[in-house]
Amino acid sequence: MKKTLPILLTLSIVAGFLHLSGCATTTNSNPESASKKAFSKKRIGDQARSLRGIGVTEHVEVNEDTQEIKFSMKILFDKDEAELKSTEKKKLDKLAGEFAKYPENIVVIEGHTDSDGPAEHNRILSEKRAKAIRSYLESKKLGITSLKAIGYGESRPIASENTPEGKAKNRRVEIKISADPSRVH
């Protein structure tokens, strides 16, 4: 019997579009830019509320300054496997429903593993897991701008590799989402 390992699916939603050039605001600020910034802030808030409401996220954090949303959910894979289970597909179905509301999203799925086993094997496994999620989301015909999968293996740990708990946190897939400004309405 294969052990089931939790893979932390951390979704980082980055709406870096509509950022100002970094210059100080002047009294001659462009009303259109202010309107776009307000729309962007509202859009991020709406998307965060939607993500909180789907019932599969563990926590949702919003950083209004950077217009970033981060949330996590657990996706389970069998040990050393990359095939999505039906229970995990149901979780991704809820996520896909939210993605469909924002077709301007650019999605990057990043796979990560712990340091058990050879580094190259871990990189390949992490890529296969990210691609499994990408393929499943693509099958939903979401109409989003871009959907990419990358495997980082053990190269980007977020916790200590010295404990089972730390290793479990490092076995994850992170999804980063930004928006294609030409498709934002």
URJO-V199119 format. One record per residue. N is the residue number from 1. RES is the residue in three letters. PHI is phi as a letter, one per 30 degrees, with the letter a starting at -180 (999 if undefined). PSI is psi in whole degrees, 0 to 359 (NA if undefined). D_LAST is the distance of its C-alpha to the last C-alpha in whole Angstrom. Layout:
N:RES:PHI:PSI:D_LAST
N:RES:PHI:PSI:D_LAST
This chain:
1:MET:999:131:50
2:LYS:d:144:47
3:LYS:d:146:46
4:THR:c:129:42
5:LEU:c:133:40
6:PRO:d:133:37
7:ILE:c:119:34
8:LEU:d:120:32
9:LEU:c:100:29
10:THR:c:122:27
11:LEU:c:119:23
12:SER:c:114:22
13:ILE:c:112:18
14:VAL:c:113:17
15:ALA:c:74:14
16:GLY:d:350:16
17:PHE:d:163:13
18:LEU:i:15:12
19:HIS:d:147:16
20:LEU:d:168:18
21:SER:d:353:21
22:GLY:j:355:24
23:CYS:d:157:25
24:ALA:d:147:27
25:THR:d:137:25
26:THR:c:173:27
27:THR:d:344:27
28:ASN:c:27:25
29:SER:d:145:22
30:ASN:d:121:19
31:PRO:d:327:17
32:GLU:d:320:14
33:SER:d:318:14
34:ALA:d:321:16
35:SER:d:318:12
36:LYS:d:320:10
37:LYS:d:317:13
38:ALA:d:319:13
39:PHE:d:317:10
40:SER:d:317:10
41:LYS:d:318:14
42:LYS:d:317:12
43:ARG:d:314:10
44:ILE:d:317:13
45:GLY:d:317:16
46:ASP:d:317:14
47:GLN:d:320:14
48:ALA:d:317:18
49:ARG:d:319:19
50:SER:d:317:18
51:LEU:d:323:20
52:ARG:d:327:23
53:GLY:d:352:23
54:ILE:d:347:23
55:GLY:i:7:27
56:VAL:c:358:28
57:THR:c:145:27
58:GLU:d:322:29
59:HIS:a:151:28
60:VAL:b:126:24
61:GLU:c:138:24
62:VAL:b:129:21
63:ASN:c:102:22
64:GLU:d:331:20
65:ASP:d:316:21
66:THR:c:358:20
67:GLN:h:53:17
68:GLU:b:139:19
69:ILE:b:134:20
70:LYS:b:136:23
71:PHE:b:162:24
72:SER:b:156:27
73:MET:a:153:29
74:LYS:c:129:32
75:ILE:c:125:32
76:LEU:c:132:36
77:PHE:b:148:37
78:ASP:d:155:41
79:LYS:e:129:43
80:ASP:i:24:42
81:GLU:b:161:40
82:ALA:b:9:36
83:GLU:d:132:36
84:LEU:d:134:34
85:LYS:d:159:36
86:SER:d:325:35
87:THR:d:325:34
88:GLU:d:327:32
89:LYS:d:324:30
90:LYS:d:321:29
91:LYS:d:316:28
92:LEU:d:331:25
93:ASP:d:319:24
94:LYS:d:318:23
95:LEU:d:318:21
96:ALA:e:322:20
97:GLY:e:323:19
98:GLU:d:319:17
99:PHE:d:323:15
100:ALA:d:334:14
101:LYS:d:344:12
102:TYR:b:72:10
103:PRO:d:346:10
104:GLU:d:357:9
105:ASN:d:141:12
106:ILE:c:119:15
107:VAL:c:129:18
108:VAL:b:121:22
109:ILE:c:120:24
110:GLU:c:120:28
111:GLY:c:142:31
112:HIS:b:153:34
113:THR:b:175:37
114:ASP:d:186:40
115:SER:c:6:43
116:ASP:d:133:46
117:GLY:i:174:47
118:PRO:d:142:46
119:ALA:e:317:43
120:GLU:d:320:42
121:HIS:d:317:43
122:ASN:d:321:40
123:ARG:d:315:38
124:ILE:d:317:38
125:LEU:d:316:38
126:SER:d:323:35
127:GLU:d:318:33
128:LYS:d:320:34
129:ARG:d:317:33
130:ALA:d:318:29
131:LYS:d:326:29
132:ALA:d:318:30
133:ILE:d:316:27
134:ARG:e:311:25
135:SER:e:319:27
136:TYR:d:314:27
137:LEU:d:322:23
138:GLU:d:325:23
139:SER:d:344:25
140:LYS:d:358:22
141:LYS:h:58:20
142:LEU:d:341:17
143:GLY:i:20:15
144:ILE:d:158:14
145:THR:e:312:14
146:SER:a:143:17
147:LEU:b:109:20
148:LYS:b:153:23
149:ALA:b:134:26
150:ILE:b:141:29
151:GLY:c:124:32
152:TYR:c:355:34
153:GLY:h:228:37
154:GLU:c:6:39
155:SER:d:347:38
156:ARG:b:65:35
157:PRO:d:151:37
158:ILE:c:356:36
159:ALA:b:167:39
160:SER:d:141:43
161:GLU:d:5:44
162:ASN:d:354:47
163:THR:b:154:47
164:PRO:e:324:46
165:GLU:d:317:43
166:GLY:d:316:42
167:LYS:e:318:42
168:ALA:d:321:40
169:LYS:d:328:37
170:ASN:d:339:37
171:ARG:d:96:36
172:ARG:a:168:33
173:VAL:b:128:29
174:GLU:c:139:27
175:ILE:c:125:23
176:LYS:c:132:21
177:ILE:b:130:17
178:SER:b:179:14
179:ALA:c:145:11
180:ASP:d:109:10
181:PRO:e:334:9
182:SER:d:346:8
183:ARG:c:359:6
184:VAL:d:129:4
185:HIS:c:NA:0
